[in-house]
Amino acid sequence: MPKAPRGPYIDKPFREALQLAVKREADADLRGKTKLDKIANQLINEAIKGDVPAIKEVADRLDGKVPQAVTGEGGGPVALAITWLPPS
């Protein structure tokens, strides 16, 4: 059995189908625009209306997600214990 490829080139048929679908031209009222353009416009319109998840999605896509802090117990520093074992 062949091994699956590593990295971003793993076979993802659903992702590929979605990419093709969103690149197709949209309805006649949006001539020259893709379905992805239509989706992006809808997301922006929802954000303008005050939809908090839509606002968050737009912000995440434009600025990137806020990194999550790595902390130890109680929000303090991370404790790292290293034990040296002599060779046996």
N, C-alpha and C positions, 0 to 999 in steps of 0.2 A: 504494500500500500504506500503510495507516494506521500511524503510529508507536506503539510500545508505550508504555503509560503509565509515568511515572516514580514513584519512591518506593515506599511499602509496598503500593500497590494494583495491582501487577503481577498478571496472571492466573496463578494457581497452582492448577490443578484438583486435583492430588494433595493439596495442603495443605488445600483446602476439603473434600475427601472425608474426610480424616482428622479434621478438626474436627467434621464432622457425625457421624462414626462414634463418636468418643469422647464426644460429648454424649448419645448414645442410652442408654437405660436398660440396665443390665447384666442378668445372670442373675437368676432369681427369688430366689436366696439373698441378693442385695444390693438388695432392693426400695428404690426411691427413690434409688439410687446410679447414677451414670453409669459407662460403661466407663472414662472418664478417672479417676474415683475409684478404680476397681479397679486401673488401671495405676499410679497414684500409691502406693496401698497396697502393691503388689508391689515397687515400687522401694524404699520405706521398709523393707519386710521384708528385702530383699536387703542393704540397708545395715546393718541391725541384725545380720545374720548375719556381717558383716565383709567383704562384697564391696567391695573398694576402688573399682572404677569406679562402683558405685552410690553409695558415700559421696561420691565426688567430684561426681557428678551432682547429688545432693541439695544439697551445699554450694554448687555453682555456681548452682543455681536459687534458693537462698535468699539467698546473699550476693553473687552475681555472680561472674563469672570474675575471677581475679587478673590485673591488667593486666600486659602484657609490657613490660619496660623497653626503651627505645630507647637503644642504646649504639653507640659507634664501634668501631674496631678494638681487639681485645684487651680489650673491656669498658670502655674509656675513653670520654671525651666524644665527641660527634659533631662531626666537623670540617665546617665549612661554608665554602666558598670562593666569593667573589663577584668576578666580573671585570666591570669597567666598560668597555664598548666605546663610544668616541665615535661620534656619528652620522656617517655617511659622506656 
